[in-house]
Amino acid sequence: MTDSYLQNLFAVRIGGKEYGKTAALYKFEKIKRAKRAALAAHPGAEIIDLGVGEPDEMAFPQVVAKLAAEAAKPENRGYADNGDDVLKAAAARYLETVCGVPGISPETEVIHSIGSKAALSILPAALIDPGDYVLMTTPGYPVFGTHARYYGGLVHQLPLLECNGFLPDLEAVPAEILRRSKALVLNYPNNPTGACATPDFFARVVDFALRNRLAVIHDAAYAALVFEGRPLSFLAAPGAKEVGLELHSTSKSFNMTGWRCGFVAGNERLVRAYGDLKDNTDSGQFLAIQHAAAHCLEHPEMTVQSAAKYSRRMSGLVAVLQKAGFAAAKPKGSFFLYVQAPKAAVERGARRPFHNAEEVSQWLIAEKMISTVPWDDAGAYLRLSVTFAARGAAEERRVLEEIAARLGGVTFEF
Ligand SMILES: Cc1ncc(COP(=O)(O)O)c(C=O)c1O
């Protein structure tokens, strides 16, 4: 790129004059490059991609048909702004019937989102002034914290540790940070750990929020993808509506990542603030998409079907990894399996030491053509997603056997 005065105009929050000049590579870019290099070194070979963070199938045919029918209606063509009643009503019913949360007002306690990512990028504007803290879990989905920083806020990281079931230790937050904190952001079932919360934990969160005057933002992007029992909503905890919001999304639960539709529900004041800011940010999701999303919320059996598939694949992957020496345990939900990264791999007498999960991930791509996502934020772990490409149970078994075969000759040290 040639020099331009524009380079001097970039805001400090994205690097100022140095924006775009750093050679540091984002984690997912490193994975992409490693995959390209592995394919170039082994033309025609199959990469088994366990790094994908989205469903492997498209939306259910009935949802595609609903979208087509809704897209043909002239009344759906215009700006949707904060949405009509259809998705709001479906969301309130969904919370009651699927999550056991009665009494959410569709008029005042629900507004749609153009996906949870968009909602997480909007919400900090409602809460964060310069110098305010937000409590975020790590490893985790960073979007709320990124935007909080854009507003001059600060992020205090709460490590998710295996010894605590990957739930944060709320009482460990220093009093001085708590005094300056305004928001606590949680996500269960969790990306990347696959951990689920418990009713007791959510009850403690409500108590903690009330004692410390915090707004709770619960990102429930994987809420309905559970392998046993009903989805656990934060809003089911007594008093939750006094302190926070929950974000739901059709992306993962209904194979609709590209469609961009979800909803924000909970505390009326917070929902209203979200709506005011959203009004100044976007003009709403296409009503046809909202109506197709509402149709999904009326048919949660689609998610149950997907969760059964992920559960079956998860059991298979856990068995394969256990056989290879990993301490893999099946999570209760999401499509992520999170395992401790090995410290070394021994194969044909050669020992390859690893200093962190990223090195393991790069080695797995280069040597075994298996792609995973490394997390080194709170211990060295690998995230493996069961959304790998495979049509049907037989093809799934083939992929799992292939993973077992590729890892077969290796002794991992932990
Ligand atoms: C924890 C978490 N929250 C939110 C999102 C984004 O969801 P959406 O597609 O609804 O924007 C993701 C996507 O990967 C996620 O993992």
PDBQT file of the ligand as one rigid body, heavy atoms in Angstrom, charges set to zero:
ROOT
HETATM    1  C1  LIG A 501     -20.087 -17.404  23.009  1.00  0.00    +0.000 C 
HETATM    2  C2  LIG A 501     -20.591 -16.857  21.732  1.00  0.00    +0.000 A 
HETATM    3  N1  LIG A 501     -21.406 -15.808  21.746  1.00  0.00    +0.000 NA
HETATM    4  C3  LIG A 501     -21.878 -15.280  20.619  1.00  0.00    +0.000 A 
HETATM    5  C4  LIG A 501     -21.510 -15.788  19.397  1.00  0.00    +0.000 A 
HETATM    6  C5  LIG A 501     -22.053 -15.147  18.159  1.00  0.00    +0.000 C 
HETATM    7  O1  LIG A 501     -23.362 -15.515  17.965  1.00  0.00    +0.000 OA
HETATM    8  P1  LIG A 501     -24.228 -14.887  16.807  1.00  0.00    +0.000 P 
HETATM    9  O2  LIG A 501     -24.017 -15.720  15.595  1.00  0.00    +0.000 OA
HETATM   10  O3  LIG A 501     -25.616 -14.938  17.327  1.00  0.00    +0.000 OA
HETATM   11  O4  LIG A 501     -23.756 -13.489  16.598  1.00  0.00    +0.000 OA
HETATM   12  C6  LIG A 501     -20.646 -16.874  19.319  1.00  0.00    +0.000 A 
HETATM   13  C7  LIG A 501     -20.209 -17.390  18.024  1.00  0.00    +0.000 C 
HETATM   14  O5  LIG A 501     -19.249 -18.072  17.872  1.00  0.00    +0.000 OA
HETATM   15  C8  LIG A 501     -20.181 -17.421  20.523  1.00  0.00    +0.000 A 
HETATM   16  O6  LIG A 501     -19.355 -18.460  20.520  1.00  0.00    +0.000 OA
ENDROOT
TORSDOF 0
